[in-house]
């Protein structure tokens, strides 16, 4: 299998921070106090054109980059033999698993999305302040982006994350059925469908800073 990585979570850390000196002069950053944090990632189901809405309770947060702690598809049988415990210590769930654009099985993000404010970027030239509200009485969470930015504006295009769940009951959706030959995905390519699985695609937002508490 081709071991080349696309510019993704790993590449972002080295490529994007060089541009932040320019980005911090933009209104979103310049008018607010903030603090950098170790890079985090948001998996969102919002439509590309949306600038605000509801449904953030369906989003997830990776507090740690899931790529370096992921497991290559070709090592799935070894993961099974290890009792579904990845070398990094996280547990694989056969009925709810994730793939990235390189063919890595990833640790699932934290659900639901924690309420708060997050500075998000596409890793290139767009930054916005994302506000995720506390759940209402029905558990629904509203969200909004600053500066008239849309989800598409702050989506890191090279990152593609897909969630797989069974179509026909437990254990009917397995990574062993995934086509390893399609990885790494080319620009614009979607994560593959996998036999026996429902596939749900998530856009990825990069979180690089949080507002300072007043």
N, C-alpha and C positions, 0 to 999 in steps of 0.2 A: 504493500500500500504506500502511496505517496505520503511522505512524512512532512511535506511542506505545509506550513500554517498560512492561512490567509491573514491579512491585517485584521486583527480581532481584539479580544480582550487583552491578550499578551502584548500585541504590538501597540495598542493604544497608550499604555503607560509611558512608552518611550517616545512616541510620535506627537502626542497631543500637548503635553505639558510645555513644550517649546512655544506653542502658540498662545498660552494663557497670559503671557505678558501683554499681548495685544488685547485679548478678550476681557481682561479685568478692567479695561478702560471703558467698556460698554456700560450703559445705564444700569442694567440689571445688577452688575457687580459693584461698579464704582460708587453707587449711592447707598450701599449697604455694607455692614461689617459681616465678615464671614470667616470661616476657618476651614482649611483643607482637611480632608479625611482620607484614609486609605480607600482606594477606589472601590465603589460598590456598584451594583447593577440592578436595574428594575426590569422585570418582565411584565409588559403591559399588553392588554387586549384592545385598547382603545383604537379607533379608526385613525388612519394617517392624517386626515384633515381636521380632526377635532382639536380644539383649544381648551375646552373645559367639558365637564360632564359628570356622569356618575359611573359606578362600576369598578372603582378602585379596589373594592373588596375582592375582586377577582385577580388582582395583580399580585406579583410576588417580588421579594427583595432578596438578592444575594448579597450578604454582608462580606463575603469572601469570594474572590474570583473562582468560579466553578471549573474553569478550564484546567489549570495545573493540577487540581485534585480529582479530575475526571478519570474515567477508565475507557481505553480504546475499545471499540466494538469487537475487535478481533480477540480481545482478552475476556469476553463475556463469560466463557465457560470457566475460566479461572475465578472470576467473580462469584459464580455459582458455587464452585468448590470451596470457596472461602466463606460460605454461609451468607452470601450477599452483602458482605462487609468489604467496602473498598479499602485499598491500602491506606488512604487518608483517614479512615475511620468512620465514614458515613455509610448509612445503610441503603442499599438498593431495594426499590419496591417494584416487583414485576408487574403490578397493576397500575403503576403511575410513575413513568420514567421519562427522562429528558435527553435530547441529543443536541449537540451544538453543530456549527457549520463545518467542523473538522472531523466529525465522526466520533466524538467523545461522548460517552454516557456521563451525564452531569448529576451532581447532587441537586435535589429539588430546591427551589428558593423557599424562603419563609412566606407563609400565607397566614392571614391576609396581610396586605400591605400596611405597615405601621403608619399611623397618622403623623403628619409633620411637614416640614418644609425642606426641600432638597434642591441644591443647584445641580441641574442636569445639562448634558451636552451631547452633541453627536460626535464629539472627538475631533471636530474640524473647526468650524467657524460659528457655530450657534450655541448660545447658552440661554437658559431660562430658569426661573425659580418655579419649581413645581410645589404646589400646596395640596396636600392630601388631608381631607377633613376626617374628624372622628366619625365612627359609624353612627347612623341615626337609629331610631327605635326598631327599624327593620333590618339593621345590619348593613345598610347601603352606605357607601363612602363616595362623597363628591371630590372632585379634583379640578385644578386649573393651572394653566401655564401663564407666566408673565410675558410682557412685551409682544403680545399678539403672536406668539410662537405656536405652531401646531406640533402634534406628535411627530409628524414626518420631519419637522425641522430639527428635532433633538433626538431622533433615532439614529443609533450607530449602525449604518447599513451593513458593514461586513459581518456583524454578529447576527446569526439566525438561530433561534432557539425554538424547539418544538417539543410538545408534551404528548406522550403516547399513553392511551388507556385502552382497556380491552373492549372489543365489540361484542364478544360472546361469552362473558363471564371470566372469572379469575383464571389466570395463567394462559389465556388465549392470545395474548399480545406479548411477543418475545423479541428482544434485540437480535436474536439469532436469525430472524427473518428479514432484518434490515440489509439493504444492498450496500455493502461497504465500498463498492467500486465508484459510487457517485461522489465520494468525499476525497479531498475537501471541496465544498460547494463553490462553484464559480460565481462571480458577481451577478446578482439577479436571480440565481437559482433558488428554488424553494426546498426546504427539508423534504426528504422522500416520504411517501406513504409507506407503511409497513403492513404486511399481511396480518389480518386479525386485529388491527389496531384502529382506533380513532386518533386522528392527528389534530392538534390545535397549535397554531403558530402564534408566537409572541414576538413583538418588537422589543428591542433592548435599548434602554436609556442608561447612560453612564452618569453616576453620581460622583462628583469630585469634591464637593464642599457643602457645609451646612451653615445657615445663618447663626451668628453669635446670639446667645440668649441675652435679652436686654435686662 
